Amino acid sequence: MALSSASLAALFFVSGASALIYQVLWMRLLGLVFGVTIHAATTVLASFMGGLALGSLAAGRFAPRVRHPLRWFAVAELLIGLAALATQPALRGVTGLYVSAYPTLAEWPGAVTAIRFAGASLVLLVPTALMGASLPLVLQSALARNPRIGARFAVLYASNTAGAIVGTLLVGFVLIERVGIAASFQVAAIGNVMVGVTALALSRAAAFRLQPEATQVVPDAAGVFRLKPVATSGTPDATAGTLEAARWSAGDRRLFVVFALSGFAALAFEIVWFRLLVLFIPATTYAFSTMLAAVLFGIAAGSALVAPLMRRARDDRRTLAGVEASVGLAAMLSLIVLAGTYRGGSGTATATAALLTIAPATTLMGLAFPIGVRLLTRNGEMGAGAAASRVALLYAVNVGAAIAGAVAAGFLLIPTIGTVPTLVVIASLHVLAGFLLLDLRSRRAVLSAALVVTAFLVLASRLPDPATTVIGRRYPAGERVWWREEGAQSTVSVHVRPAAGRMVLYLDGLHQANDSPDMVRVHRQIGLLPMALHPDPRRALVIGLGAGATAGAVSRHEGSNVTVVELSPSVVRAAEQFSRINDHVTRQPHVRVLVNDARNHLLVTRDRYDVITADIIQPIHAGAGNLYSREYFTLVRRALDEHGLALQWVGIREETQYRLIVRTFLEVFPEATAWLGGTLLVGSRGPLRIDTSAFARKLQNPRIREALTDVQLGSMEALLAAFTAGPDDLRRFIGPGAVLTDDRPRIEFFGSLPSGERGVDVKGLRGDVRPYLAAPKP
């Protein structure tokens, strides 16, 4: 039985689906340990892609020596499944090491980054290296019967990327919300096992066997890289067009430079696109899954489109030059189209916005790589092993440059020059890559280059400011930008509404806070209620800063030391614009502001707090599930002092969401009480005791009394009136059912929840506060 391209494409499709499922799951799990800051996420991404590059390099050296590449591919797939399943218990061990080492090295950011990278690498190295090894092995299998590499590589590349699209959508829209993270790993592993078993069967049945190549790409005495003679295969047609001695030409080396530039730009583009798109569409986990699928869709579409064209003779170098330059032009034109079609209100549909922005450029990227592969491998003029070895090296260079692009875009370019100028810089790299492939001694080439430069400059001059476009059309007319910063973590802006005399804080285009009296009162209640209930709150932790009203309210308690943990340094600077409502909280001597992931802080801190409260964080936003799970509340409980209090904002939301949050909080804090109409929960290690004498002493302090009076808690009667229900009342109200966990973040992945629900009716939630009153001390 001959081995068909369709068989290999089907195997590579399933392999690609499993790989992207793993990638999403690993990013989520490692984010729980290392945090979701841009620094932590980038180190995780670098370790993931570094493993791919190393695996590809190793397989590129190994593949020419094997007789049964398909069999080795099968073994790699089976090992990927086993290694991926082992990453969950391995991560538990890494977590322990990380927590132990963090306090010693916390003062050195470089050391912390190194810990994160080492930890992520320990977890990901084996499975990602095996994934990287799959490409050269399956490619060598594909070339065993037909050495014409261009079309075959395009088909394999398209099928693998199409599988990755399915994996992305499957894990983002179905698996995590329906079965959870652990079961999602199992689904992906089953895919690897199916691929491995099928590949073994095909390897046994296929009527071919490659003879091992005695050598591989090595330098000769003059330092020139050559391909040694390729051994013949077990079938008469397997050696068609074998190149007996091929040197790395200047054109080959230039191709590596071109694909290093395009690899650098690829992930940098992805970061920029994601930063731009969250201004236009809600920043939910579904939006990010859709954006990633759009990236992959373009690549798959481009590879599929180019496959039939690869069978025709053409000037590949000139074609590739045009494609590379067009990528840069398409990226800028797409932003212009997106901004021009945005109409505000509910905004552009997520899929439409993602495809408009991403697909044109990534489709061209999908065209480029197969063309480059055909150029590099002389389209079948060398043996299968040698071709696979070259492709593996090209892939490793491309991936390695992509890591550098992600770091440069996230840490250097966007914070320094902004998102749109970064888009222009990255686009120019593609134009430069195209120019490197042109023979500029040709008049035709010079004319083409001049036209591209002209088009580039025209498009660059017309790029809109997305933040101004979105906010101007989505929010009330008359707002003007007062302060703005595009940081590594997010784009933060403060706007002024002159007619109302209000200041508004936007994070990635979404309203976060304003200084209206009603909103300020709610935020201050979140900070002041636990401080009022605790008899002597000396140490307080506030999770999230926002405009600073919550943290500022906590800081009003003299004699307390306040720690604020905020994910974005830009938000910290933005809060200074709201000093009127936050008591200059970022500059107070007894307030310490940490730029960190809150969950990571709770995981590694050895401090114990009398009060832990959190600014309003919407649970449906991407990543917010990490701050509503049973495991998160367990970390909060562990960080509390023996008599400490934890406050959790719930708000009035859809009934299912409300019951999930309250039920989860009660599981960790069985003695939890509800306050202010059930919108706030207060958790404690033991039964709550309201010390009336301690509260009376607080009211003797004019500063504290004024703060409490402003939020309608300025007397014992007002405080007790804020009580809604005790733990038994809460349990009866919410009933039995599921809870939120790291494995099943049901609200963040809200697609499986009932749609169209009304807000929860808490009228039946009533309790008696008297059992919680402590007897006055003599």
Secondary structure, 3 states (H helix, E strand, C coil): CCCCHHHHHHHHHHHHHHHHHHHHHHHHHHHHHHCCCHHHHHHHHHHHHHHHHHHHHHHHHHHHHCCCHHHHHHHHHHHHHHHHHHHHHHHHHHHHHHHHHHHHHCCCHHHHHHHHHHHHHHHHHHHHHHHHHHHHHHHHHHHCCCCCHHHHHHHHHHHHHHHHHHHHHHHHHHHHHHCCHHHHHHHHHHHHHHHHHHHHHHHHHCCCCCCCCCCCEEECCCCCEEECCCCCCCCCCCCCCCCCCEECCHHHHHHHHHHHHHHHHHHHHHHHHHHHHHHHCCCCHHHHHHHHHHHHHHHHHHHHHHHHHCCCCCCHHHHHHHHHHHHHHHHHHHHHHHHHHCCCCCCCCHHHHHHHHHHHHHHHHHHHHHHHHHHHCCCCCCCHHHHHHHHHHHHHHHHHHHHHHHHHHHHHHHHHHCHHHHHHHHHHHHHHHHHHCCCCCCHHHHHHHHHHHHHHHHHHHCCCCHHHHHHHHHCCCCCEEEEEEECCCCEEEEEEECCCCEEEEEECCEEEEECCHHHHHHHHHHHHHHHHHCCCCCEEEEECCCCCHHHHHHHCCCCCEEEEEECCHHHHHHHHHHHHHHCCHHHCCCEEEEECCHHHHHHHCCCCEEEEEECCCCCCCCCHHHHCCHHHHHHHHHHEEEEEEEEEECCCCEHHHHHHHHHHHHHHCCCCEEECCCCEEEEECCCCCEEHHHHHHHHCCHHHHHHHHHCCCCCHHHHHHCEEECHHHHHHHHCCCCCCCCCCCCCCCHHHCCCCCCECCCCCCCCCCHHHEECCCC
